[in-house]
Amino acid sequence: MADKNKLGKRICKYREQMGLSQEQLSINSGLSIESIREYEEGIAYPPIGSLIRLARALGQRVGTFTDDQFTPDPIVVRKDERVEEASSHGDKGNYEYFPLGSGKTDRHMEPMFIRVGESEEHELSAHEGEEFIVVVTGKIQFIYGKEERILLPGDSAYYNSVVPHYVGAVDGPAEIYAVLYTPM
């Protein structure tokens, strides 16, 4: 599993390079000061929506916080070689993230395989950009603005992520592929 401290140290590094306090980053990103502290201290790993908001507030792409080295094109990730980069459990959702583009330092999209567990919380996320998801297994509750749908294996959704949205498992765990695009 990913090192939460690595990501937290990178968030802190870019925040300090910009001369921002944790309070200022909280205001700029729209995240609570408590969340910023938990992320920087490695106590919690941000859900993807929060990571996107942090990246935008710090003028970075999401991969800046997770990539360790450059890999020349093409990037091929075999199914049995996927490495979990992060997990988000509890009050921040119930997700396990497996990045599929790590090493491509000039990428404009964030492709991921995500295992989604059921969660009591249905916290909506909103951030600049677009998202595309495809359900692989299980059932996904997809909330987009005031609309709510159940997505089944093979179903997909492509949407503007500035609209508040939620993606969560229903009746047991689910798996999805997701591609996120966030303009710089």
N, C-alpha and C positions, 0 to 999 in steps of 0.2 A: 504494500500500500504506500501511497505517497507520503512524503515527509511534510506535515503541516507547517513545521517550523521553516522549511525552505521557502514556501510561499509567503508566509508571514514576514520573513526577513526581507524578501524582495519588495513587498508592499511598503514596509517601513523605509527601505532604501530609497525608493522612488518618491515617497512622500517627503522624506528629509531633503532629497536633492531639489525638490520644488520649493523647499522652505515652508512646508505646510505643517501645522499642528494636527493632531488626531481630530480635534474639534473641527478644523477647517476642512479636512478630508471628509468628515462626516457630513458637513453641510454641502460640499461640492458633489458628493456621491449620492446623497439622500439616504445614506445608511446610518443606523444609530451609532453613537460613540461606543456603546458597549460592544457592538458587532465589530467595529474597527479594532478595538483592543483585543478581542478574542482572536481575530484573524492574525493580527500582528504577533501575538504571543503564542500562536500555534495551538490554542485551546480548541478552536473550531475552524473548519474549512468552509469557505463561502460557497453557497449554491451558485450555479452558473450565472444567474441573473445578477447577483451581487458582485461576482467577479467581473462581469462586463461593466457594471457601473463603476467599480474601482478602476478598471483599466481606462475607461473614458475620463474619469476625474484626474487620473495621473498621466494622461496623454500617451498611453501605451496600448498595444494590442494584447488580447488575453493571453496568447502564447508566451509573451514576455515573462509571465509569472510562472510558467510551467516547463518551458524548454530548457534543457541543459546543454545541448550541443546541436550543431548543424549536421544535417544529413543531406547528401545530394539527391536530386530528383531521380527517379520517382520514389515516393515514400510508399512502401508496401508493408502492411501490418497483417500478418497471418492470424487467423482466428485464435489459434492456440498459443499465440505469442503476445496477445493483448496484455497490457500492464495497467492495473488500476492506478490512476493518478490521484484520485481523491474520493472521499466519501463524505456525505453530508447526512447526518442522522439527527433525530430529535426535533427540536423546535425549528430547525432550519430546513426541514424536509427529510426525505429518505432516499438518497440517490448514491450510486457508485458510478464514477466517471472513468471511462477508458478512452483517452484521446487517440485519434487516428491520424493526426497530422504533425505530431511532435517531431522536431528536427527540421521542418521546412520553415526556416526563419522568415521567408518573404511571403508567407501565406496571408490571404485576406479572409479566409473562412476558418471556422473551428469545427472540423468533423469529429464526432464522438459516438461511441457506443455507450449507452447508459442503462444500468439496471435500476429500475424504479420500484421501490417498496411502498406499501400503503402508509399513509400518514394521516393523523387526526387533523393536522393543520392544512388548510388550503390557501396558503399565502400567495397572493397574486404578485407577479413580477412584471416590471415594465422597464424597458431600456431601448436605446436607439438600435436600429438594425432590423434584420429579418431572421426568421428561423424556419427550418424545414425539418419535420420529424416523420419517421416511418415506424409503425409498430411492428415488432418482430414476433413477440410472444405476449400473452396476457391481454388485459383490457386496460385502456388508458382513459381516464377522465380528462377531458380537454375543455378548459374554460377560457373563453376569449371574449373579453368585454362582458356583455350580459348574456352571451350565448354559452350553452353547455352541451357537449356531445360526448358520446362514448366511442372511442376508436378501437377497432379490433385488428388482429394480425393482417398485415397487408395494407391497412388504411394509412393515409398520410395527411399531414396538414402543413401548409406553407402560409406564413402569416407575418405581418408587420409587428415586430416585438415592442413597439412603443405603446401598443394597446395592452392594458393589463391582462395577463394570461397565467394559466396554471396547467401543469401537466403532472398527473399523479396516477398511481396504479389503483385499480378497483378489483375487489375479490381476489386478492393475492398479488404477488409480484409480477412485473412486466419488464420487457426489454424493448428498447427503441434505438434507432440510429437517429442522430440529430446533426444538423449542419447549421451553424450560427454565423451570421455575417454582421459585423459591427463596423460602421464607417469610422475612419480615424479623424 
